[in-house]
Amino acid sequence: MPGLLILIVIGAAAGVLATRLMGARVDMPTALVLGVIGAILGGVGLRLLVTVGGWAVTFVLAVLASMALIWVWQRLRR
């Protein structure tokens, strides 16, 4: 359970960073939610493939997954 809480916090930070890196025009709650979803998808899903690496790898994967999710979000909003 503490791992999930940490993943949510990392995801929120990753979502904010990902929206800034991509220049996405989303409000803060949307950036946080997309980041958390991205962290869960990226962190949990890819953790099955990557068994060693720690929280730094999780953060990088969360940012990448958040960026992918933001890209999809932007395409769907058009």
Secondary structure, DSSP 8 states (H G I E B T S, - for coil): -HHHHHHHHHHHHHHHHHHHHHT----HHHHHHHHHHHHIIIIIIHHTT--S-HHHHHHHHHHHHHHHHHHHHHHHT-
